[in-house]
Amino acid sequence: MNFKTCIRCGCFFSSESPVCPNCQTKDEIDKNSIRRYLLNNDVPENAESLSFYSGVSLKTINRFLETKEFSSLKDSFKNINL
């Protein structure tokens, strides 16, 4: 059994996901916050603005931008600071 360290909280767990089962729920909440913000507003100029307006940490947003689900958002930022 291979153990990983959760990139969100640091606990050890065994799964294929980059986050532990407890943090998967938090990730879904953060994804929904980003989606809700983007549905009701224009795409912000950069990841820092998205973090500020959505309430999701910049570290989490940068991690989401590397996923297929949010990769198109990365291209729409005018001045992305990863």
Residue pairs with C-beta under 8 A, 6 or more apart in sequence:
1 14
2 14
3 12
3 13
3 14
4 12
4 13
4 14
4 15
4 18
5 11
5 12
6 12
6 13
6 18
6 19
6 20
6 23
7 18
7 19
7 63
8 19
8 20
8 23
8 26
8 27
8 60
9 19
9 20
9 22
9 23
11 20
11 22
13 20
13 21
15 21
17 24
18 63
19 26
19 27
27 60
30 54
30 56
30 57
30 60
30 64
31 64
31 69
33 54
33 55
33 56
34 50
34 54
34 56
34 61
34 64
34 70
36 54
37 50
37 53
37 54
38 73
41 53
43 50
43 73
43 76
43 77
44 50
44 53
44 77
45 77
45 78
45 79
46 77
46 78
46 79
46 80
46 81
47 58
47 61
47 62
47 65
47 77
47 80
47 81
47 82
48 58
48 81
50 56
50 61
51 57
51 58
51 61
54 61
62 82
64 70
65 71
65 73
65 74
65 80
65 82
74 80
